[in-house]
Amino acid sequence: MRVENHLHIRHIMLYHFEKGWRAAQSFRDIVELFGEEAISQSQVERWFKRFKSGDTSLQDEKGRGRPSDFNDQALK
């Protein structure tokens, strides 16, 4: 099952974290429900580390991901 909105999975991870689950348990549960393409174990571990630091925001960190090579000036 392909998850279109990763925010749903982040809510599940936060719920698991608040219940005292470990990242590995959360990963297994999510993969069992949504399939192996839903999320990687390293992503779950990264989110759990973030939650443990006190940051329970479910938004992506600013600057994460590949920077855009798009040039607005080239359109003019």
HELIX and SHEET records of a PDB file:
HELIX    1   1 HIS A    6  GLU A   18  1                                  13    
HELIX    2   2 ALA A   23  PHE A   34  1                                  12    
HELIX    3   3 GLN A   41  LYS A   52  1                                  12    
HELIX    4   4 ASP A   72  LEU A   75  5                                   4    
END                                                                             
